[in-house]
Amino acid sequence: MTRISLLGPGTFSEESARHFLGAVPHELLPCTLIAEVFQAVVSGRADLGVIPIENTLEGSVSQHLDWLVHEVDLPIQAEWVYPITMNLLGHGRVGEGGDAQSRLALVREVLSHPVALGQCREFLRTRLPHAQVVPVSSTAEGARQVRERASEQGLAAIGSAASATLYGLDILAAHIEDHPDNATRFVLVGPRPLSLARPGRPKTSLLITLPADFPGALHQVLSVFARRQVNLVRIESRPTRKRLGNYFFFIDVDAALSAEPLSAALTEIESLGCSVRVLGSYPSHGV
C-alpha cells in the first residue's frame, strides 16, 4: 500500500489524486500545511507527496517550487493536470430567503488559499466587492473555518464541491473561476517511482544555474537545446537567495532524461560552467 501525503481533506489535491491514482492501491495522509506534506515524505511517514505547482490562471506556485529547490531533495515521479471548478461555500442555499444577489450581499468575509482566491478575482470584484478576502493555508482550511465559525454571520469559503460535502456547507455560487479552462498541474514527489498502468508522456524537469550574469548567458544555454531540437515546454526564473539578480532557471523538457539529444545538451551545458540539477524525469498525464 503506497502512502501519499497531501493537503486535505476536502482539497483539490485530494480530489485530483483520487482521480489520478484510480485503482492503484494507496492510503492518503491529509496534511494542513504544504510543509507537512513534504516533511511526511522526508521522514518516511509517506512514500510520495502530492504538490500543486502550477495553475493556468495564476501561474506557478512559487512557495512550492522553492520547497523543491531549497528545502528538500525529492525527485518528481509523475505529474498530471486536473481541471478545477471553484465554488463559493457557506451556510444556506442561494434562493432561500432571497435571490442570489441578495444572499451574496450578506457575505462579509471570504476565506481560501491565495492561489484559489487569485483564480476568482473577477467574481470577487464584481459580485462580492464589499467582502474581506482572507488567505488561509488551503481551500479545505477555509471551508473548515466556515463550519467551525457557524455562529458568525456572513462567512464563506472558496473551494471544491467535495469540501462542501465534507464540512456540511452549501454551494452559494458554482463555477466562479475567472476562466472555464482553469486547471492545475500536480506532481508526485518522493524517493521511489509509483507503478502506473498508464505510461504517460516522458518529461524532464531541470534546474539550471548560470556560472555568471553576463550578456547572452541564458541565450547561450537555450541555443544548446535549440541546436539539438530539444523542445522546452516551460522556462521560469526564481531567485537563488544569494544576491539580487542571481537566478535559477526551471526548465521543463518534452523528453526523457535518457533521450540522446537531451543528455548531449546537458553535457554541453555543464561544459559551459553551468550547474544542472535534475528535478525528475517522469511520465506526464494531461487532463
C-alpha positions as CSV (number, residue, x, y, z in Angstrom):
1,M,0.0,0.0,0.0
2,T,1.5,3.3,-1.1
3,R,1.1,6.1,1.4
4,I,0.6,9.6,-0.1
5,S,0.7,12.9,1.8
6,L,-1.3,15.9,0.5
7,L,-3.1,19.0,1.6
8,G,-6.5,17.9,2.9
9,P,-9.0,16.6,3.5
10,G,-11.5,18.1,1.1
11,T,-9.0,19.8,-1.2
12,F,-8.4,19.8,-4.9
13,S,-5.1,18.0,-4.2
14,E,-7.2,15.1,-2.7
15,E,-9.8,15.2,-5.4
16,S,-7.2,15.2,-8.2
17,A,-5.1,12.5,-6.5
18,R,-8.1,10.1,-6.2
19,H,-8.8,10.7,-9.9
20,F,-5.2,10.2,-11.0
21,L,-4.5,7.2,-8.8
22,G,-7.7,5.3,-9.7
23,A,-7.2,1.6,-8.9
24,V,-3.6,2.0,-7.6
25,P,-3.6,0.7,-4.0
26,H,-2.9,3.7,-1.8
27,E,-3.6,5.4,1.5
28,L,-4.0,9.2,1.7
29,L,-2.4,11.1,4.6
30,P,-4.1,14.6,4.8
31,C,-1.9,17.5,6.0
32,T,-2.8,21.0,7.0
33,L,0.3,22.8,5.6
34,I,2.4,22.2,2.4
35,A,5.5,21.9,4.7
36,E,3.8,18.9,6.4
37,V,3.3,17.3,3.0
38,F,7.0,17.5,2.2
39,Q,8.1,16.6,5.7
40,A,5.9,13.5,5.7
41,V,7.8,12.1,2.7
42,V,11.2,13.1,4.1
43,S,10.5,11.4,7.4
44,G,9.2,8.3,5.8
45,R,5.6,8.6,7.1
46,A,4.6,8.9,3.4
47,D,6.1,7.3,0.3
48,L,5.1,10.2,-2.0
49,G,3.6,13.7,-1.7
50,V,1.1,15.5,-3.9
51,I,2.3,19.1,-4.7
52,P,0.3,21.6,-6.8
53,I,2.9,23.6,-8.7
54,E,1.2,25.5,-11.5
55,N,-2.2,26.9,-12.4
56,T,-3.5,28.1,-15.8
57,L,-4.7,31.3,-14.4
58,E,-2.2,32.1,-11.6
59,G,0.9,30.5,-13.0
60,S,3.5,28.8,-10.8
61,V,3.0,28.3,-7.0
62,S,6.3,29.9,-6.1
63,Q,6.3,28.7,-2.4
64,H,6.0,25.0,-3.5
65,L,8.8,25.4,-6.2
66,D,11.1,27.0,-3.6
67,W,10.5,24.0,-1.3
68,L,11.6,21.6,-4.0
69,V,14.8,23.7,-4.5
70,H,15.8,24.9,-1.1
71,E,14.3,22.6,1.5
72,V,14.1,19.0,0.2
73,D,15.8,16.7,-2.3
74,L,12.7,14.8,-3.5
75,P,12.6,13.9,-7.3
76,I,9.4,14.3,-9.3
77,Q,8.0,10.8,-10.1
78,A,4.8,11.8,-12.1
79,E,2.6,14.7,-13.0
80,W,-0.9,15.3,-14.1
81,V,-3.2,18.2,-15.0
82,Y,-6.6,18.4,-13.3
83,P,-9.5,20.7,-14.2
84,I,-10.5,23.0,-11.3
85,T,-14.0,24.2,-10.6
86,M,-14.3,26.8,-7.9
87,N,-17.4,27.3,-5.7
88,L,-18.4,29.8,-3.1
89,L,-19.3,27.7,0.0
90,G,-21.3,28.8,3.1
91,H,-24.4,28.2,5.2
92,G,-27.8,28.3,3.5
93,R,-28.5,27.9,-0.2
94,V,-28.8,30.9,-2.5
95,G,-32.5,31.5,-3.1
96,E,-33.7,30.6,0.4
97,G,-34.9,33.9,1.8
98,G,-33.9,36.0,-1.1
99,D,-32.5,36.0,-4.6
100,A,-28.9,35.1,-5.4
101,Q,-27.5,38.7,-5.3
102,S,-29.2,39.5,-2.0
103,R,-27.8,36.3,-0.4
104,L,-24.3,37.2,-1.7
105,A,-24.7,40.7,-0.3
106,L,-24.7,39.1,3.2
107,V,-21.2,37.7,2.7
108,R,-18.7,39.8,4.5
109,E,-15.6,37.6,4.6
110,V,-14.3,35.0,2.1
111,L,-11.6,32.5,3.1
112,S,-9.4,30.4,0.8
113,H,-5.9,29.6,-0.3
114,P,-4.2,32.6,-2.0
115,V,-4.0,30.7,-5.4
116,A,-7.7,29.9,-5.3
117,L,-8.6,33.5,-4.4
118,G,-6.5,34.6,-7.4
119,Q,-8.4,32.3,-9.7
120,C,-11.7,34.1,-8.7
121,R,-10.6,37.7,-8.8
122,E,-13.3,38.8,-11.2
123,F,-16.1,37.1,-9.2
124,L,-14.8,38.7,-6.0
125,R,-14.5,42.1,-7.7
126,T,-17.9,42.2,-9.3
127,R,-20.1,40.0,-7.0
128,L,-18.5,40.5,-3.6
129,P,-16.8,43.9,-3.7
130,H,-17.9,44.5,-0.1
131,A,-16.4,41.3,1.3
132,Q,-13.0,41.0,3.0
133,V,-10.7,38.4,1.4
134,V,-8.8,36.3,3.9
135,P,-6.0,33.9,2.8
136,V,-5.6,30.6,4.6
137,S,-3.4,27.5,4.2
138,S,-5.7,25.6,1.9
139,T,-9.2,25.6,0.3
140,A,-10.2,22.9,2.8
141,E,-9.0,25.0,5.8
142,G,-11.2,27.8,4.6
143,A,-14.2,25.5,4.5
144,R,-13.3,24.1,7.9
145,Q,-13.2,27.5,9.5
146,V,-16.6,28.5,8.0
147,R,-18.1,25.4,9.6
148,E,-16.3,26.0,12.9
149,R,-17.4,29.6,13.0
150,A,-21.0,28.8,12.0
151,S,-22.4,31.2,14.7
152,E,-20.8,34.1,12.9
153,Q,-22.8,35.7,10.1
154,G,-21.5,36.3,6.6
155,L,-18.6,33.8,6.3
156,A,-17.9,32.0,3.1
157,A,-15.1,29.9,1.6
158,I,-13.9,29.3,-1.9
159,G,-13.2,25.6,-2.6
160,S,-14.4,22.3,-4.1
161,A,-17.8,20.6,-4.0
162,A,-16.1,17.9,-2.0
163,S,-15.2,20.4,0.7
164,A,-18.9,21.4,0.8
165,T,-19.9,17.8,1.4
166,L,-17.1,17.1,3.9
167,Y,-17.8,20.2,6.1
168,G,-21.6,20.3,5.7
169,L,-21.7,23.5,3.7
170,D,-23.9,24.7,0.8
171,I,-22.7,25.9,-2.6
172,L,-23.8,29.5,-2.7
173,A,-22.4,30.0,-6.2
174,A,-20.8,27.5,-8.6
175,H,-18.2,27.8,-11.3
176,I,-16.9,31.1,-10.0
177,E,-13.4,30.7,-11.5
178,D,-12.4,33.5,-13.9
179,H,-11.9,31.2,-16.9
180,P,-13.6,27.9,-17.9
181,D,-10.3,26.2,-18.8
182,N,-9.0,26.6,-15.2
183,A,-6.6,23.7,-14.4
184,T,-3.8,22.9,-12.0
185,R,-0.7,20.9,-12.6
186,F,0.2,18.5,-9.7
187,V,3.3,16.5,-9.2
188,L,4.1,13.4,-7.1
189,V,7.4,13.7,-5.3
190,G,9.3,11.1,-3.4
191,P,12.4,8.8,-3.4
192,R,10.8,6.0,-5.4
193,P,8.5,5.9,-8.5
194,L,4.9,4.8,-8.5
195,S,3.9,1.9,-10.7
196,L,1.3,3.2,-13.1
197,A,-0.8,1.3,-15.6
198,R,-0.8,4.4,-17.9
199,P,2.6,5.2,-19.3
200,G,2.2,9.0,-19.9
201,R,4.3,11.2,-22.0
202,P,8.0,11.4,-21.0
203,K,9.1,14.7,-19.5
204,T,12.1,16.0,-17.6
205,S,12.3,19.0,-15.2
206,L,15.7,20.7,-14.7
207,L,17.2,23.4,-12.5
208,I,20.0,25.3,-14.3
209,T,22.2,27.9,-12.7
210,L,24.4,30.1,-14.9
211,P,28.1,30.5,-13.9
212,A,27.8,34.3,-14.1
213,D,25.5,37.0,-15.1
214,F,26.7,38.3,-18.5
215,P,25.0,39.4,-21.7
216,G,23.7,36.4,-23.7
217,A,24.3,33.9,-20.9
218,L,20.8,32.5,-21.0
219,H,20.7,32.7,-24.7
220,Q,23.8,30.5,-24.9
221,V,22.1,27.8,-22.8
222,L,18.9,27.9,-24.8
223,S,20.8,27.7,-28.0
224,V,22.3,24.4,-26.9
225,F,18.8,23.0,-26.7
226,A,17.7,24.6,-29.9
227,R,20.6,23.2,-32.0
228,R,19.5,19.6,-30.9
229,Q,15.8,20.3,-31.4
230,V,15.0,19.6,-27.8
231,N,11.6,21.0,-27.1
232,L,11.4,23.2,-24.0
233,V,7.8,23.4,-22.7
234,R,8.4,25.8,-19.8
235,I,11.1,28.1,-18.5
236,E,10.9,30.2,-15.4
237,S,13.4,32.1,-13.2
238,R,13.5,32.1,-9.4
239,P,16.0,33.9,-7.1
240,T,18.8,31.8,-5.7
241,R,18.5,33.7,-2.4
242,K,22.2,34.5,-2.6
243,R,22.1,38.0,-4.0
244,L,19.8,40.3,-6.1
245,G,19.9,39.5,-9.8
246,N,21.1,35.9,-9.3
247,Y,18.6,33.3,-10.5
248,F,17.9,29.6,-11.0
249,F,16.1,28.6,-14.2
250,F,13.4,26.0,-14.1
251,I,13.2,24.3,-17.4
252,D,10.7,21.5,-18.4
253,V,11.7,19.4,-21.4
254,D,9.4,17.3,-23.5
255,A,11.7,14.3,-23.4
256,A,13.0,11.6,-21.2
257,L,16.4,12.2,-19.5
258,S,17.8,9.1,-21.3
259,A,17.0,10.6,-24.8
260,E,20.3,11.2,-26.6
261,P,19.6,14.8,-27.7
262,L,18.8,15.9,-24.1
263,S,21.7,14.0,-22.5
264,A,24.1,15.5,-25.0
265,A,22.6,19.0,-24.4
266,L,23.1,18.7,-20.7
267,T,26.7,17.6,-21.1
268,E,27.4,20.7,-23.3
269,I,25.6,23.0,-20.8
270,E,27.7,21.7,-17.9
271,S,30.9,22.2,-20.0
272,L,29.9,25.9,-20.2
273,G,30.2,26.0,-16.4
274,C,26.5,25.8,-15.7
275,S,25.2,23.8,-12.7
276,V,22.5,21.3,-13.8
277,R,20.2,19.6,-11.3
278,V,17.6,17.1,-12.5
279,L,14.4,17.6,-10.5
280,G,12.9,14.5,-12.1
281,S,12.3,12.5,-15.3
282,Y,8.8,11.2,-15.2
283,P,5.5,10.3,-17.0
284,S,3.2,13.3,-17.7
285,H,-0.5,13.0,-18.0
286,G,-2.9,15.6,-19.4
287,V,-6.4,16.4,-18.5
